[in-house]
Amino acid sequence: MKRLLVVLVLAAAAMSALPASASTFVAMGQEELVAASQAVVVGEVLQVRAFWNDDATAIVSEAQVRVDETLVGEAPSIVTVRTFGGTVGRLRIEALGFPTFHTGERLVLFLEDLEGPARVVGYQQCEYRITVRHSDGTEIAVPAVDHGAHLVHLDGRAAARPRALPLATLKDQIRQAADRSPADLRDVR
């Protein structure tokens, strides 16, 4: 009984250390993320629309993404990607830790369910915004993981946030992870 009380006190202390306005997600490694994806693409958001779901219980957003390059798997030239959150009229629902899209931005996305509206695997862990470093013109992949997302390992330890890196480096890492991932892992979704 004393041990259970200690465990409960430690769990409460750990939970109180998390931000009150954050979502918690299990951190996944590059190979796991690639294996869970039907396709990994580089593309540009052509348009975004937000609307109420069929039950009128949540606002969802859909982005039309033009696929400029497929790094893993196969994807159509235009992919519709759906996520929770968005603005309808004067009402905004913010889904912390979920992907967000803005017209005109370039992204790297790890996608699943390409037959329906696609979803981003691993939430914000699998969304990178592409920017250009002004000093030398290098394209940089900036992780979309924001302060609304708390990444943890399965044992509850906090996971390091992904870091920005040159787009060419991220592409190489993704391709290498795909080469190391057994094909049968990619088929389990």
C-alpha positions as CSV (number, residue, x, y, z in Angstrom):
1,M,0.0,0.0,0.0
2,K,2.8,2.3,0.9
3,R,4.5,1.6,-2.5
4,L,1.2,2.4,-4.3
5,L,1.0,5.7,-2.5
6,V,4.5,6.6,-3.5
7,V,3.8,5.7,-7.2
8,L,0.6,7.9,-7.1
9,V,2.4,10.8,-5.6
10,L,5.2,10.6,-8.2
11,A,2.7,10.3,-11.0
12,A,0.8,13.4,-9.7
13,A,4.1,15.3,-9.5
14,A,5.0,14.3,-13.0
15,M,1.6,15.3,-14.4
16,S,1.8,18.7,-12.6
17,A,5.1,19.4,-14.3
18,L,3.4,19.2,-17.7
19,P,1.9,22.4,-19.1
20,A,-1.8,22.6,-18.6
21,S,-2.4,23.5,-22.2
22,A,-0.4,20.8,-23.9
23,S,-1.1,17.5,-25.6
24,T,1.1,14.5,-24.9
25,F,2.3,12.3,-27.7
26,V,4.6,9.2,-27.8
27,A,7.9,10.1,-29.4
28,M,8.7,7.9,-32.3
29,G,12.0,7.3,-34.1
30,Q,12.6,8.0,-37.7
31,E,12.4,4.3,-38.7
32,E,9.1,3.9,-36.9
33,L,7.7,7.0,-38.5
34,V,8.8,6.0,-42.0
35,A,7.5,2.4,-41.4
36,A,4.1,3.8,-40.3
37,S,3.8,6.0,-43.4
38,Q,2.3,5.1,-46.8
39,A,4.3,8.0,-48.3
40,V,6.7,10.8,-47.3
41,V,6.4,13.8,-49.5
42,V,7.7,17.3,-50.1
43,G,5.0,19.7,-51.3
44,E,3.3,23.0,-51.2
45,V,0.0,23.9,-49.6
46,L,-2.3,25.1,-52.3
47,Q,-5.3,25.9,-50.2
48,V,-6.8,25.2,-46.7
49,R,-10.4,25.1,-45.7
50,A,-11.9,24.5,-42.3
51,F,-15.4,23.1,-41.6
52,W,-17.5,21.3,-39.0
53,N,-17.2,17.5,-39.0
54,D,-20.3,15.4,-39.9
55,D,-21.4,15.2,-36.2
56,A,-20.9,19.0,-35.7
57,T,-18.7,18.2,-32.7
58,A,-15.4,19.5,-33.9
59,I,-13.8,21.7,-36.5
60,V,-11.5,20.1,-38.9
61,S,-9.2,21.5,-41.6
62,E,-8.3,20.1,-45.0
63,A,-5.3,21.2,-47.0
64,Q,-4.7,20.5,-50.7
65,V,-1.0,19.8,-51.0
66,R,0.7,19.6,-54.3
67,V,3.3,16.9,-54.1
68,D,6.6,18.1,-55.6
69,E,8.7,15.1,-54.6
70,T,7.9,11.7,-53.1
71,L,10.7,10.4,-50.8
72,V,9.1,7.2,-49.7
73,G,6.2,5.2,-51.1
74,E,3.8,6.5,-53.8
75,A,1.5,9.6,-53.7
76,P,-0.8,11.3,-56.1
77,S,0.3,14.8,-57.5
78,I,-2.3,16.4,-55.2
79,V,-3.1,15.1,-51.7
80,T,-5.9,16.2,-49.4
81,V,-4.7,16.1,-45.8
82,R,-7.1,16.4,-42.9
83,T,-6.4,17.4,-39.3
84,F,-8.3,18.6,-36.3
85,G,-8.7,22.3,-35.5
86,G,-9.3,25.4,-37.5
87,T,-11.6,28.4,-37.7
88,V,-15.2,28.5,-38.9
89,G,-16.7,32.0,-38.7
90,R,-15.7,33.5,-35.4
91,L,-15.1,30.2,-33.7
92,R,-11.6,28.7,-33.6
93,I,-10.7,25.3,-32.2
94,E,-7.0,24.8,-31.6
95,A,-5.9,21.2,-31.5
96,L,-2.5,21.4,-29.7
97,G,0.1,19.2,-31.2
98,F,-1.8,18.5,-34.3
99,P,-0.5,19.6,-37.8
100,T,-1.5,23.0,-39.1
101,F,-1.4,24.2,-42.6
102,H,-1.1,27.6,-44.3
103,T,-1.6,28.4,-48.0
104,G,1.8,28.8,-49.8
105,E,4.0,27.0,-47.2
106,R,6.3,24.2,-48.3
107,L,6.3,21.1,-46.1
108,V,7.7,17.6,-45.6
109,L,4.9,15.3,-44.5
110,F,4.8,11.7,-43.5
111,L,1.3,10.5,-44.6
112,E,-1.1,7.6,-44.1
113,D,-4.5,6.7,-45.4
114,L,-3.9,8.2,-48.9
115,E,-7.2,6.6,-50.2
116,G,-9.4,9.0,-48.1
117,P,-8.4,12.4,-46.7
118,A,-4.8,11.6,-45.7
119,R,-3.5,12.0,-42.2
120,V,-0.1,13.1,-40.9
121,V,1.6,10.2,-39.1
122,G,2.8,11.0,-35.6
123,Y,1.0,14.4,-35.5
124,Q,3.4,17.3,-35.5
125,Q,6.4,14.9,-35.3
126,C,5.9,14.3,-39.0
127,E,5.4,17.8,-40.3
128,Y,8.4,20.0,-41.2
129,R,8.1,23.5,-42.6
130,I,10.7,24.4,-45.2
131,T,12.4,27.8,-44.9
132,V,15.4,29.3,-46.6
133,R,18.5,30.3,-44.7
134,H,19.1,33.9,-45.9
135,S,22.9,33.8,-45.4
136,D,23.5,31.1,-48.0
137,G,20.1,30.0,-49.5
138,T,20.1,26.6,-47.9
139,E,16.6,25.1,-47.5
140,I,16.0,24.2,-43.8
141,A,13.4,21.7,-42.5
142,V,12.0,23.1,-39.3
143,P,10.0,20.7,-37.1
144,A,6.4,21.8,-36.6
145,V,6.4,20.5,-33.0
146,D,5.4,23.5,-31.0
147,H,5.0,24.2,-27.3
148,G,1.5,22.7,-27.3
149,A,3.0,19.3,-27.9
150,H,4.8,17.3,-25.2
151,L,6.7,14.3,-26.5
152,V,7.4,11.4,-24.1
153,H,9.0,8.0,-24.4
154,L,6.8,4.9,-23.6
155,D,8.3,4.9,-20.1
156,G,7.1,8.4,-19.4
157,R,10.5,10.2,-19.7
158,A,10.4,13.5,-21.7
159,A,11.7,13.1,-25.2
160,A,13.9,15.6,-26.9
161,R,12.2,17.9,-29.4
162,P,13.2,17.4,-33.0
163,R,15.7,20.0,-34.4
164,A,15.8,22.0,-37.6
165,L,18.3,20.6,-40.1
166,P,19.1,21.2,-43.8
167,L,16.3,19.8,-46.0
168,A,18.9,17.7,-47.9
169,T,20.0,16.0,-44.7
170,L,16.4,15.2,-43.6
171,K,15.7,13.7,-47.1
172,D,18.8,11.5,-46.7
173,Q,17.8,10.4,-43.2
174,I,14.3,9.5,-44.4
175,R,15.6,7.5,-47.4
176,Q,18.1,5.7,-45.1
177,A,15.4,4.9,-42.6
178,A,13.2,3.5,-45.4
179,D,16.1,1.3,-46.5
180,R,16.6,0.0,-43.0
181,S,12.9,-0.5,-42.3
182,P,11.7,-4.0,-43.1
183,A,9.0,-3.9,-45.8
184,D,6.7,-6.0,-43.6
185,L,6.8,-3.2,-41.0
186,R,5.6,-0.7,-43.6
187,D,2.7,-3.0,-44.5
188,V,1.4,-3.0,-40.8
189,R,-0.7,0.1,-40.4
